[in-house]
């Protein structure tokens, strides 16, 4: 695929899509993540002062993907269970959600619930794999952000989402292009650029459906870390798509071998882990 946009194409898209400015709190969150002096108590004080964040942290800790045993009732318990990086990723996702979509029709609420679940599965897979790229969690949150803006812009995009869920990965951008004149990977790339995200990170959003992204022998304008982030998120998406019996993942048959090879996990091991995650999702 073409991995660049001409200035004319970018300007035309920006006329049709209003991208809000990058929230300053996002910089603070990224700085917290990299601060060796930060701890859960410091973040907990910030969270406890915000009812919305407190509720979200408790909801995440009590999800089937995370909870062990009895229900978690306090923010402190929830944070200890989730861990520092997961808490920061969760807050980042909430910031992304509030800044990109001020309206809350059911379709957008459904999208964000799905996005947060996939991000949490992504985090669990990163923990299972160990030694994954540092920005893997951030990428899981950001990779589909173009969908949120397209839901806001196009009244019939909810139907498009149903179509692309049934399409192979290589078909997804083409279906969106035919129906709307652009695709959510391109829109997500523009968000990344507008928010001053690192260029390789933004390009990873743009190239997530590139048929060669999982082939390290093919030269692309991203590094190996970005390819691994895309692969981990794609594997997490497979877990989410198949957690309800009978649900299919249209692109997985074609992609599972290069995806799993890219992240260094044996197919049998991944299937066992996916079955375990399915059990947790159904609790």
Secondary structure, DSSP 8 states (H G I E B T S, - for coil): ------HHHHHHHHHHS------HHHHHHHHHHH-TT--HHHHHHHHHT-HHHHHHHHHHHTSTTT--SS---SHHHHHHHH-HHHHHHHHHHHHHHHHH-----HHHHHHHHHHHHHHHHHHHHHHHH-S--TTHHHHHHHTTHHHHHHHHH-TTHHHHHHHHHTS-HHHHHHHHHHHHSS-HHHHHHHHHHHTT--HHHHHHHHTTT-TTTT-TTS--SS-HHHHHHHHHHHHHHHHHHTSSTT---TTHHHHHHHHHHHHT--HHHHHHHHHHHHHHHT-
